Amino acid sequence: ALAAFVAVRHELPMLSLDNVFSEEEFRGFDRRVRERLGEEGDITYCCEPKLDGVALSLLYEDGALVRGATRGDGASGEDITANVRTIASIPLRLLGEGWPQRLEVRGEVYMPRAGFEAFNRRALETEGKTFVNPRNAAAGSLRQLDSRITAQRPLEFCVYGAGVSSAALSGRQSQLLAQLRDWGLRCSPEVKVATGVAACLEYYAELLGRRARLPHDIDGIVFKVDSIALPERLG
């Protein structure tokens, strides 16, 4: 067990997301993107559910996991490598070949609904601590100084992007996720590419209709411009 967590400074900040809460606001976002890029045609977006969990940074060197860190305030977080190593869906070594010598991936740690319910049920039987919701359960599990406790929690990890890399990665978000999946990292099966506002809103409506049946909680949908170079131009 650790005595305390060590602070980690993110080489690239783990930025927060902007929110929109209506079709009108989303259309405004799309319009601003096209105006700032000088694009007249439809923008292609990578769409994925926003898992209601805890953001995590994983650093791999020569294909081996060397560090896991929380998002913290976006600029710095906490080194929770010992706890991260206990999560079965996080590979200790990347699979395949072609990965950069140094690669940071980012994703969400969450507790599936079935695991959350089973955990609370066992806690009640043993007069242990229960959690209000899966997100709190995931956050509390990651911040255990004793990794043996974390290992007993039904945590999962889902990758949503990359941070620093010693070599160039795919130029499209959707292709990047596919590449990370080939290297052994789990990504959401709900990821879809949509061109134009109408296709994005159709994705939103379809996923909203299945939200209650998903195996995990979500607190929104993330729409990212699929071409990674375009957001860099946007700033």
C-alpha positions as CSV (number, residue, x, y, z in Angstrom):
1,A,0.0,0.0,0.0
2,L,1.1,3.5,-0.8
3,A,1.5,6.3,1.9
4,A,0.3,8.9,-0.6
5,F,-0.1,9.6,-4.3
6,V,2.6,11.4,-6.2
7,A,1.7,14.4,-8.4
8,V,2.0,14.1,-12.2
9,R,2.1,17.0,-14.6
10,H,0.5,16.3,-18.0
11,E,2.8,17.1,-20.9
12,L,-0.3,18.0,-22.9
13,P,-3.2,19.3,-20.8
14,M,-6.2,17.1,-20.4
15,L,-8.8,19.7,-21.5
16,S,-12.5,19.7,-20.6
17,L,-15.3,19.5,-23.1
18,D,-17.7,22.2,-24.1
19,N,-21.4,21.4,-23.7
20,V,-24.5,22.0,-25.8
21,F,-28.0,21.1,-24.6
22,S,-30.2,21.6,-27.7
23,E,-30.3,21.0,-31.4
24,E,-30.0,24.7,-31.9
25,E,-26.9,24.9,-29.9
26,F,-25.3,22.0,-31.7
27,R,-26.1,23.6,-35.1
28,G,-24.4,26.8,-33.8
29,F,-21.3,24.8,-32.8
30,D,-21.2,23.2,-36.3
31,R,-21.7,26.6,-38.0
32,R,-18.8,28.1,-35.9
33,V,-16.5,25.2,-36.9
34,R,-17.2,25.7,-40.6
35,E,-16.8,29.4,-40.4
36,R,-13.5,29.3,-38.6
37,L,-12.2,26.7,-41.0
38,G,-13.6,28.4,-44.1
39,E,-15.4,25.2,-45.0
40,E,-18.6,25.4,-47.0
41,G,-19.4,21.7,-47.0
42,D,-20.5,19.4,-44.2
43,I,-18.0,18.5,-41.5
44,T,-17.3,14.9,-40.7
45,Y,-17.5,14.1,-37.0
46,C,-16.5,11.1,-34.9
47,C,-19.3,10.3,-32.6
48,E,-19.1,8.3,-29.4
49,P,-20.9,8.1,-26.0
50,K,-19.4,10.0,-23.1
51,L,-18.9,7.3,-20.4
52,D,-19.8,8.6,-17.0
53,G,-16.6,7.7,-15.2
54,V,-13.1,9.0,-14.4
55,A,-10.7,10.3,-17.1
56,L,-7.3,8.5,-17.1
57,S,-3.9,9.0,-18.8
58,L,-1.9,5.9,-19.6
59,L,1.8,6.1,-20.7
60,Y,3.4,3.3,-22.6
61,E,7.2,3.1,-23.4
62,D,8.5,0.5,-25.7
63,G,5.0,-1.0,-25.6
64,A,5.0,-1.4,-21.8
65,L,2.7,0.4,-19.4
66,V,4.9,2.6,-17.2
67,R,2.4,5.1,-15.7
68,G,-1.3,5.7,-15.1
69,A,-2.5,9.1,-13.9
70,T,-5.8,10.8,-13.1
71,R,-6.9,13.9,-15.0
72,G,-6.9,16.0,-11.9
73,D,-7.3,19.7,-12.8
74,G,-6.3,19.1,-16.4
75,A,-2.8,20.4,-15.9
76,S,-1.7,17.8,-13.3
77,G,-3.1,14.7,-11.7
78,E,-2.0,11.8,-9.5
79,D,0.1,8.8,-10.2
80,I,-2.2,5.8,-9.6
81,T,-0.1,3.2,-11.6
82,A,-0.4,0.5,-9.0
83,N,-4.2,0.7,-9.1
84,V,-4.4,0.9,-12.9
85,R,-2.4,-2.3,-13.3
86,T,-5.2,-4.2,-11.5
87,I,-7.8,-3.3,-14.2
88,A,-8.1,-6.3,-16.5
89,S,-9.1,-4.3,-19.6
90,I,-5.9,-2.2,-19.5
91,P,-3.1,-4.0,-21.2
92,L,0.2,-4.1,-19.4
93,R,1.9,-4.5,-22.8
94,L,0.5,-3.3,-26.2
95,L,-0.3,-5.9,-28.7
96,G,0.8,-6.1,-32.3
97,E,3.5,-3.8,-33.7
98,G,4.0,-0.4,-35.1
99,W,3.2,1.5,-31.9
100,P,5.4,4.6,-31.1
101,Q,8.3,4.1,-28.7
102,R,6.5,6.5,-26.3
103,L,2.7,6.7,-26.4
104,E,0.1,8.3,-24.1
105,V,-3.5,7.1,-24.4
106,R,-6.5,8.7,-22.7
107,G,-9.7,7.1,-21.8
108,E,-12.4,6.6,-19.1
109,V,-12.4,4.2,-16.2
110,Y,-16.0,3.3,-15.3
111,M,-18.0,0.7,-13.4
112,P,-20.6,-1.2,-15.5
113,R,-24.1,-1.2,-14.1
114,A,-24.1,-4.9,-13.4
115,G,-20.8,-4.8,-11.6
116,F,-22.0,-1.7,-9.6
117,E,-25.2,-3.5,-8.5
118,A,-23.3,-6.6,-7.5
119,F,-20.7,-4.6,-5.6
120,N,-23.3,-2.7,-3.6
121,R,-25.2,-5.9,-2.9
122,R,-22.1,-7.6,-1.5
123,A,-21.3,-4.5,0.5
124,L,-24.8,-4.5,2.1
125,E,-24.4,-8.2,3.0
126,T,-21.1,-7.5,4.8
127,E,-22.2,-4.1,6.2
128,G,-19.5,-2.4,4.1
129,K,-19.6,0.9,2.3
130,T,-22.0,1.3,-0.6
131,F,-21.9,3.9,-3.4
132,V,-24.6,6.2,-4.7
133,N,-23.8,5.7,-8.4
134,P,-21.3,3.9,-10.6
135,R,-19.2,7.1,-11.2
136,N,-18.6,7.6,-7.5
137,A,-17.8,4.0,-7.2
138,A,-15.2,4.2,-10.0
139,A,-13.6,7.4,-8.5
140,G,-13.5,5.9,-5.0
141,S,-12.0,2.7,-6.3
142,L,-9.2,4.4,-8.2
143,R,-8.1,6.5,-5.2
144,Q,-7.4,3.6,-2.9
145,L,-3.9,3.7,-1.5
146,D,-4.0,-0.1,-1.3
147,S,-4.2,-1.5,-4.8
148,R,-5.5,-4.8,-3.5
149,I,-8.8,-3.0,-2.8
150,T,-8.9,-1.6,-6.3
151,A,-8.3,-5.1,-7.7
152,Q,-11.6,-6.3,-6.1
153,R,-13.7,-3.6,-7.8
154,P,-15.4,-4.4,-11.2
155,L,-13.7,-1.6,-13.1
156,E,-13.4,-1.2,-16.9
157,F,-11.4,1.1,-19.2
158,C,-12.4,2.5,-22.5
159,V,-10.0,4.6,-24.6
160,Y,-11.1,7.8,-26.4
161,G,-7.9,9.3,-27.7
162,A,-4.2,9.9,-27.5
163,G,-1.9,12.5,-25.9
164,V,1.8,12.7,-26.4
165,S,3.4,10.4,-28.9
166,S,7.0,10.0,-30.2
167,A,5.7,9.2,-33.7
168,A,2.9,10.4,-35.9
169,L,-0.5,8.7,-35.4
170,S,-3.5,8.4,-37.6
171,G,-4.8,11.7,-39.1
172,R,-8.4,10.8,-38.2
173,Q,-10.0,10.3,-34.8
174,S,-12.0,7.3,-36.0
175,Q,-8.9,5.6,-37.5
176,L,-6.9,6.4,-34.4
177,L,-9.4,4.6,-32.2
178,A,-9.3,1.6,-34.6
179,Q,-5.5,1.6,-34.3
180,L,-5.6,1.7,-30.5
181,R,-8.0,-1.2,-30.6
182,D,-5.6,-3.2,-32.6
183,W,-2.9,-2.5,-30.0
184,G,-5.1,-4.1,-27.3
185,L,-7.0,-1.1,-25.9
186,R,-10.7,-1.3,-25.7
187,C,-12.8,1.4,-27.3
188,S,-16.6,1.9,-27.4
189,P,-18.5,-0.3,-29.9
190,E,-20.8,2.7,-30.3
191,V,-18.2,4.8,-32.2
192,K,-19.6,6.0,-35.5
193,V,-18.5,8.5,-38.2
194,A,-21.2,11.0,-39.3
195,T,-21.0,13.7,-41.9
196,G,-23.1,16.8,-41.4
197,V,-25.5,18.0,-38.6
198,A,-28.4,15.8,-39.6
199,A,-26.3,12.6,-39.4
200,C,-25.0,13.6,-36.0
201,L,-28.5,14.3,-34.7
202,E,-29.7,11.0,-36.0
203,Y,-26.9,9.3,-34.0
204,Y,-27.9,11.2,-30.9
205,A,-31.6,10.2,-31.3
206,E,-30.7,6.5,-31.9
207,L,-28.4,6.3,-28.9
208,L,-30.8,8.2,-26.7
209,G,-33.4,5.6,-27.5
210,R,-31.1,2.9,-26.2
211,R,-29.6,4.8,-23.3
212,A,-31.4,2.8,-20.6
213,R,-30.3,-0.5,-22.1
214,L,-26.6,0.3,-22.4
215,P,-24.4,-1.7,-20.0
216,H,-23.0,1.5,-18.5
217,D,-24.0,5.0,-17.6
218,I,-23.4,7.8,-20.1
219,D,-23.7,11.5,-19.5
220,G,-23.8,12.7,-23.1
221,I,-22.4,12.2,-26.5
222,V,-19.0,13.5,-27.7
223,F,-18.8,14.9,-31.2
224,K,-15.2,15.4,-32.4
225,V,-14.1,16.8,-35.8
226,D,-12.8,13.5,-37.3
227,S,-9.8,15.1,-39.1
228,I,-7.3,15.6,-36.3
229,A,-5.6,18.4,-38.2
230,L,-8.8,20.6,-38.3
231,P,-9.2,21.0,-34.5
232,E,-5.5,22.0,-34.4
233,R,-6.3,24.7,-36.8
234,L,-9.3,25.8,-34.7
235,G,-7.1,26.1,-31.6
